[in-house]
Amino acid sequence: MNSKEVINTYSLIRDILNILWIGVGLYIVGTSTNLIFTAYDKWSFVKEIIVPPTIQLVVVMVILEILYKTKLKHLEYWLMVFITIIIDIIIMGLQTLPMALLLLVVPVLISLYFYKTKLLLFAFYLALFSFLFIYIFSDTIRPAILKSELIFMITMLIGVTLLLFKLIKHSYQVANKLIEAEKEKQELFTKTIQMESLTRIDPVTDLYNHRSFHEHLESIFSFDSPEKLNVHLAILDIDNFKSINDTYGHRAGDYVIIEVAKLIESQMEGDDFPSRYGGEEFAIITIGPSTKEVIQKVEKIRERISNLAFDDLNGKGVTVSIGVEKLVAGMNKEELFKGADLALYQAKNSGKNKTIIGER
């Protein structure tokens, strides 16, 4: 039993104990009220019908409270035992009402709250044993019950138990179906997320892909006056990448792309949106930082990339050229990208391994 089930069980037992206290109180009030109307001798009624059962009931309830406080293992089974004892006390206190034997169905009904077939059968056997014990040894109750009434009460006790047993079994089946349906739903949801991830994430670098880049850019331009968001676009391109593939092979080229992507990702923060735009080209969309802060960030990336050494390139490194453009009023998505791409072109044609910012 896990901690959550333990908490729920003890909470349920607490509620049942509270109800039992109310039941004991109602019994005392009921028998005390009956004192007014009974034909028996008042003092004898108090001594025999009110006081002994009241003391016995309170003692049983106190024992139950102690067991509850100690958090005894399998407390629900002890609860069934003491509820049966409480019912026995009430039946013996109401000997003039032999049909009170039907109260022994109460612990069987209460066991249903725990949804345990073993506990239900345990409560049934307790009730049946108490029923037969009282019937056999009570000289007051036995003569007052007809054989047909005896058969009816036993049959009803068995019938209620079977009904509850079937109900619990059915509940298990329903619960299992619900669990299976929830598992299938979770699996479908996970697969959907995975499929969505495959369509949005570049499988080589784990950065956002070309599609995600344009979707994110579109979402920015969906705002009124997006230029107020302080948006910058930086495009990074690995210098001389074709010669790397030609000299060391595409596997080495892929390794370089992965390592460059890792370094770019490590420098991202806040609302930065890094993506692999295509091939050896990367794009970073930033929202919030000033132009100076963006330049500092991409320059840091450029310098760290230039300091990398690749075993697959015989210990040599690579460099990147970077073009940066800031979104200004009146500029659309295409113009923002064109500005960053033009700045990248200038960086490539002025020596590479440098960062150029658009002139707007």
ChimeraX attribute file (.defattr): number of C-alpha atoms within 10 A of each C-alpha:
attribute: neighborCount
match mode: 1-to-1
recipient: residues
	/A:1	6
	/A:2	6
	/A:3	8
	/A:4	8
	/A:5	10
	/A:6	12
	/A:7	11
	/A:8	12
	/A:9	18
	/A:10	16
	/A:11	12
	/A:12	15
	/A:13	18
	/A:14	14
	/A:15	11
	/A:16	16
	/A:17	18
	/A:18	11
	/A:19	12
	/A:20	16
	/A:21	15
	/A:22	12
	/A:23	13
	/A:24	18
	/A:25	14
	/A:26	12
	/A:27	18
	/A:28	18
	/A:29	13
	/A:30	12
	/A:31	19
	/A:32	16
	/A:33	11
	/A:34	13
	/A:35	18
	/A:36	9
	/A:37	9
	/A:38	11
	/A:39	9
	/A:40	10
	/A:41	9
	/A:42	13
	/A:43	11
	/A:44	10
	/A:45	17
	/A:46	15
	/A:47	11
	/A:48	12
	/A:49	20
	/A:50	21
	/A:51	16
	/A:52	13
	/A:53	23
	/A:54	19
	/A:55	11
	/A:56	15
	/A:57	24
	/A:58	15
	/A:59	12
	/A:60	17
	/A:61	19
	/A:62	13
	/A:63	13
	/A:64	18
	/A:65	14
	/A:66	12
	/A:67	15
	/A:68	19
	/A:69	10
	/A:70	10
	/A:71	12
	/A:72	11
	/A:73	10
	/A:74	10
	/A:75	17
	/A:76	18
	/A:77	16
	/A:78	15
	/A:79	21
	/A:80	23
	/A:81	16
	/A:82	18
	/A:83	26
	/A:84	24
	/A:85	20
	/A:86	23
	/A:87	22
	/A:88	22
	/A:89	17
	/A:90	21
	/A:91	23
	/A:92	20
	/A:93	20
	/A:94	17
	/A:95	18
	/A:96	12
	/A:97	14
	/A:98	18
	/A:99	16
	/A:100	17
	/A:101	25
	/A:102	17
	/A:103	17
	/A:104	25
	/A:105	23
	/A:106	17
	/A:107	24
	/A:108	26
	/A:109	15
	/A:110	17
	/A:111	23
	/A:112	18
	/A:113	14
	/A:114	15
	/A:115	17
	/A:116	15
	/A:117	18
	/A:118	12
	/A:119	19
	/A:120	26
	/A:121	17
	/A:122	18
	/A:123	28
	/A:124	26
	/A:125	15
	/A:126	19
	/A:127	29
	/A:128	17
	/A:129	13
	/A:130	18
	/A:131	22
	/A:132	15
	/A:133	12
	/A:134	18
	/A:135	19
	/A:136	12
	/A:137	10
	/A:138	13
	/A:139	11
	/A:140	15
	/A:141	21
	/A:142	17
	/A:143	12
	/A:144	15
	/A:145	15
	/A:146	10
	/A:147	11
	/A:148	8
	/A:149	13
	/A:150	17
	/A:151	12
	/A:152	13
	/A:153	18
	/A:154	18
	/A:155	12
	/A:156	14
	/A:157	21
	/A:158	16
	/A:159	12
	/A:160	16
	/A:161	22
	/A:162	15
	/A:163	11
	/A:164	20
	/A:165	19
	/A:166	13
	/A:167	15
	/A:168	19
	/A:169	15
	/A:170	12
	/A:171	13
	/A:172	14
	/A:173	12
	/A:174	12
	/A:175	12
	/A:176	12
	/A:177	12
	/A:178	12
	/A:179	12
	/A:180	12
	/A:181	12
	/A:182	12
	/A:183	12
	/A:184	12
	/A:185	12
	/A:186	12
	/A:187	12
	/A:188	12
	/A:189	12
	/A:190	12
	/A:191	12
	/A:192	12
	/A:193	12
	/A:194	13
	/A:195	12
	/A:196	11
	/A:197	15
	/A:198	14
	/A:199	15
	/A:200	19
	/A:201	20
	/A:202	19
	/A:203	12
	/A:204	13
	/A:205	19
	/A:206	18
	/A:207	24
	/A:208	24
	/A:209	24
	/A:210	18
	/A:211	16
	/A:212	20
	/A:213	21
	/A:214	14
	/A:215	12
	/A:216	14
	/A:217	18
	/A:218	13
	/A:219	10
	/A:220	17
	/A:221	15
	/A:222	10
	/A:223	11
	/A:224	9
	/A:225	12
	/A:226	19
	/A:227	19
	/A:228	13
	/A:229	16
	/A:230	15
	/A:231	22
	/A:232	25
	/A:233	24
	/A:234	28
	/A:235	27
	/A:236	28
	/A:237	24
	/A:238	24
	/A:239	18
	/A:240	14
	/A:241	19
	/A:242	13
	/A:243	11
	/A:244	18
	/A:245	14
	/A:246	11
	/A:247	12
	/A:248	13
	/A:249	14
	/A:250	13
	/A:251	11
	/A:252	18
	/A:253	21
	/A:254	17
	/A:255	17
	/A:256	24
	/A:257	20
	/A:258	17
	/A:259	15
	/A:260	25
	/A:261	21
	/A:262	14
	/A:263	15
	/A:264	24
	/A:265	19
	/A:266	10
	/A:267	13
	/A:268	15
	/A:269	9
	/A:270	9
	/A:271	11
	/A:272	16
	/A:273	20
	/A:274	24
	/A:275	28
	/A:276	26
	/A:277	22
	/A:278	12
	/A:279	12
	/A:280	21
	/A:281	18
	/A:282	26
	/A:283	27
	/A:284	23
	/A:285	21
	/A:286	23
	/A:287	19
	/A:288	15
	/A:289	17
	/A:290	14
	/A:291	17
	/A:292	8
	/A:293	11
	/A:294	22
	/A:295	20
	/A:296	13
	/A:297	15
	/A:298	22
	/A:299	17
	/A:300	14
	/A:301	21
	/A:302	24
	/A:303	14
	/A:304	14
	/A:305	21
	/A:306	16
	/A:307	12
	/A:308	17
	/A:309	14
	/A:310	15
	/A:311	12
	/A:312	15
	/A:313	17
	/A:314	9
	/A:315	9
	/A:316	12
	/A:317	15
	/A:318	20
	/A:319	21
	/A:320	27
	/A:321	26
	/A:322	32
	/A:323	28
	/A:324	29
	/A:325	27
	/A:326	25
	/A:327	22
	/A:328	18
	/A:329	10
	/A:330	9
	/A:331	15
	/A:332	15
	/A:333	14
	/A:334	8
	/A:335	14
	/A:336	22
	/A:337	23
	/A:338	14
	/A:339	24
	/A:340	27
	/A:341	21
	/A:342	20
	/A:343	24
	/A:344	28
	/A:345	17
	/A:346	20
	/A:347	21
	/A:348	22
	/A:349	10
	/A:350	12
	/A:351	9
	/A:352	20
	/A:353	20
	/A:354	20
	/A:355	23
	/A:356	22
	/A:357	21
	/A:358	17
	/A:359	11
	/A:360	8
